[in-house]
Amino acid sequence: MPLWWFAADRTARESVRRRSPVPLVRDNGHVMQPQGSRRRYRVVLAAIMIGIGLLHFFVPGPFVSIVPAFLPAPYALVIVSGFFEVLGGAGLLVPRVRRAASYGLVALYVAVFPANINMIVHPELGRGIPEWMLLARLPLQVALIAWAIWVGREDRD
């Protein structure tokens, strides 16, 4: 994420805004993002979600193996979650449905959380991934939720 930089007066803010890729703070306390900052992060998240979603279709095995045993039809759940990852990622790029797509991704991150817990309870499902990385996935879900909500907002917010 970008660093925060504070400018005291309007002239300094305008001067820095033209040269600096970091957000500035307006007099009313709201963050003023340089043109395109949120857009770039939106495209990155969209690409990640579309890419991972497509993996659910082309290489479903690793995803099927981490579905908790108490859930029915693991393969179907993987295909459905992959579909919604692709849909959510693509939706972030369409202004008319952007906010709905971001909330859909939040719901998806919550829905797949049991699989992350399942990998911690059964580390052998992680296929050699170190346990610390499996644990790191839990707070990563919170970061992904915040990221999806932020990029789902209008560029002028």
Steps between C-alpha positions, in 0.01 A plus 500: 500500500616856441662705772307789654636847443357818647535844340425813700361735237321473170795610288722233653230236457447587134872505433555162664185347353631552148830323579419254777320164470391515867167623639467840664264616774257781431425772755176321596694184582390297200765320300555635151624219274713584199322430173494127427631366832183313595461399136840328498429308820159405358656355186756307705232345723281425198790324325581298813139392547448413134826304493428305817140445390617350171734269690190356669389377157832390353671359812219424748683225694679718759182698564283187533745351750466791745119509511397398853353149527173628649417687177324304224619468139851645526557505124176690438589750774840560340344560157238734648759695701724524192208634296429767761870593526512560124166682509605717795837583345341594169226693679760723666589628154141595408401830666128423503544180707829580676358548850285186479802304375711622791234391751470169317874448540469579871231231529725261307796565732278423797361188329844352428631573850411147623739358239780712645416375850489144365854537367622604845321211670631259234838642387559200273238653269738791446725277287822607666408862568662604831256531790588868553381571145175316565450714811585815304207431268254578778585871539552515124125441465438816705738694275324366191164606641628853564660511156179388326290759685749779424528427127123459476448865587474775244829656393395836643418362850 
